Amino acid sequence: SSPKVIMIILIIVFQLIISVRDSIRNINKENFYVLTSLRATKMQYIQHVLFPGILPDILSALRVTIGIATSVLFVTETFGTDKGLGFFIVDAWMRIDYISMYAGIVMISVIGFILFLIIDIVDAIFCKWNKIRTGN
């Protein structure tokens, strides 16, 4: 189980790091100037500028990485273990049990969809200002 998790983390973490880096670069510099004039602490910079500035981009990156993580999970379970949905799907395919195979595929899809919905809910709760600004 831990090799699967390590594989997923290794593949996802670099995409998230790049998203955070690019997100920080895109924050309007005037936001920092305002807090500087108010003599804000580093924690206030993080709380009022950095975190709200990067959170929507991080959540968008997570939406993309869910699909990648699901694919990596399928591949690692197919070739690296004798457990999990990936193994179940390939095993059903090899036994010519197509109903079970498609049931496994639907289950992986449902899991990915639920994870996507969770990120949408988190986005709706924690990024309300982003919806107002973009008009969505």
C-alpha positions as CSV (number, residue, x, y, z in Angstrom):
1,S,0.0,0.0,0.0
2,S,2.8,2.5,0.9
3,P,4.5,2.1,-2.5
4,K,1.3,3.1,-4.2
5,V,1.0,6.2,-2.0
6,I,4.6,7.1,-2.6
7,M,4.2,6.8,-6.4
8,I,1.1,9.1,-6.3
9,I,2.8,11.6,-4.0
10,L,6.0,11.7,-6.2
11,I,4.0,12.4,-9.3
12,I,1.6,15.0,-7.8
13,V,3.9,17.0,-5.5
14,F,5.9,18.5,-8.3
15,Q,2.8,19.7,-10.2
16,L,1.6,21.3,-7.0
17,I,4.9,23.0,-6.3
18,I,4.9,24.5,-9.8
19,S,1.3,25.7,-9.3
20,V,2.2,27.3,-6.0
21,R,5.3,29.0,-7.5
22,D,3.4,30.4,-10.5
23,S,0.5,31.4,-8.3
24,I,2.8,33.4,-6.0
25,R,4.3,35.1,-9.0
26,N,0.9,36.2,-10.2
27,I,-0.2,37.9,-7.0
28,N,-0.6,41.6,-7.5
29,K,2.4,43.4,-6.0
30,E,0.1,46.2,-4.7
31,N,-1.3,43.8,-2.2
32,F,2.1,43.5,-0.6
33,Y,2.6,47.2,-0.6
34,V,-0.7,47.8,1.3
35,L,0.3,45.3,4.0
36,T,3.8,46.8,4.2
37,S,2.4,50.3,4.8
38,L,0.3,48.8,7.5
39,R,3.4,47.1,9.1
40,A,2.0,43.7,8.8
41,T,3.8,40.6,10.2
42,K,4.9,37.7,8.0
43,M,2.0,35.7,9.3
44,Q,-0.4,38.5,8.2
45,Y,1.2,38.4,4.7
46,I,0.6,34.7,4.5
47,Q,-3.0,35.0,5.9
48,H,-4.2,37.9,3.9
49,V,-2.2,37.8,0.7
50,L,-0.4,34.6,0.0
51,F,-2.9,32.0,1.1
52,P,-6.0,33.7,-0.6
53,G,-3.9,34.3,-3.7
54,I,-2.7,30.7,-4.2
55,L,-5.6,28.7,-2.9
56,P,-7.8,28.8,-6.1
57,D,-4.8,27.8,-8.2
58,I,-3.9,25.0,-5.8
59,L,-7.4,23.6,-5.9
60,S,-7.4,23.8,-9.7
61,A,-4.1,21.9,-9.8
62,L,-5.6,19.3,-7.4
63,R,-8.5,18.8,-9.8
64,V,-6.1,18.0,-12.6
65,T,-3.9,15.8,-10.4
66,I,-6.9,13.7,-9.3
67,G,-7.1,12.2,-12.8
68,I,-3.4,11.6,-12.8
69,A,-3.5,10.1,-9.4
70,T,-6.3,7.8,-10.3
71,S,-4.4,6.6,-13.4
72,V,-1.2,6.0,-11.4
73,L,-3.2,4.1,-8.8
74,F,-4.7,1.9,-11.5
75,V,-1.3,1.2,-13.0
76,T,0.4,0.5,-9.7
77,E,-2.4,-1.8,-8.6
78,T,-2.3,-3.6,-12.0
79,F,1.4,-4.3,-12.1
80,G,2.6,-3.9,-8.5
81,T,0.2,-5.7,-6.3
82,D,-2.5,-8.4,-6.1
83,K,-5.0,-6.1,-4.4
84,G,-7.1,-3.1,-5.3
85,L,-9.4,-2.0,-8.1
86,G,-6.7,-2.0,-10.7
87,F,-5.9,-5.6,-10.0
88,F,-9.6,-6.4,-9.8
89,I,-10.2,-4.9,-13.3
90,V,-7.4,-6.6,-15.0
91,D,-8.1,-9.9,-13.3
92,A,-11.8,-9.7,-14.4
93,W,-10.6,-8.9,-17.9
94,M,-8.3,-11.9,-18.0
95,R,-11.2,-14.1,-16.7
96,I,-13.4,-12.6,-19.4
97,D,-15.8,-11.4,-16.7
98,Y,-16.7,-8.1,-18.4
99,I,-19.5,-7.2,-16.1
100,S,-17.1,-7.2,-13.1
101,M,-14.4,-5.4,-15.2
102,Y,-16.8,-2.6,-16.1
103,A,-18.1,-2.5,-12.5
104,G,-14.4,-1.9,-11.4
105,I,-14.0,0.8,-14.0
106,V,-17.2,2.5,-12.8
107,M,-16.0,2.3,-9.2
108,I,-12.7,4.0,-10.1
109,S,-14.6,6.7,-12.0
110,V,-17.0,7.2,-9.1
111,I,-14.1,7.6,-6.6
112,G,-12.4,10.1,-8.9
113,F,-15.7,12.0,-9.3
114,I,-16.3,12.1,-5.5
115,L,-12.7,13.4,-5.0
116,F,-13.4,16.1,-7.7
117,L,-16.7,17.1,-5.9
118,I,-14.9,17.3,-2.6
119,I,-12.4,19.8,-4.1
120,D,-15.3,21.8,-5.6
121,I,-17.0,22.0,-2.2
122,V,-13.7,23.1,-0.6
123,D,-13.4,25.7,-3.4
124,A,-17.0,26.9,-2.8
125,I,-16.4,27.2,0.9
126,F,-12.9,28.7,1.1
127,C,-12.7,30.7,-2.2
128,K,-15.9,32.7,-2.1
129,W,-14.0,35.9,-3.1
130,N,-12.8,34.2,-6.3
131,K,-16.4,33.4,-7.4
132,I,-17.4,37.0,-6.8
133,R,-14.4,38.4,-8.7
134,T,-14.9,36.1,-11.7
135,G,-18.6,36.5,-11.7
136,N,-19.3,32.7,-11.5
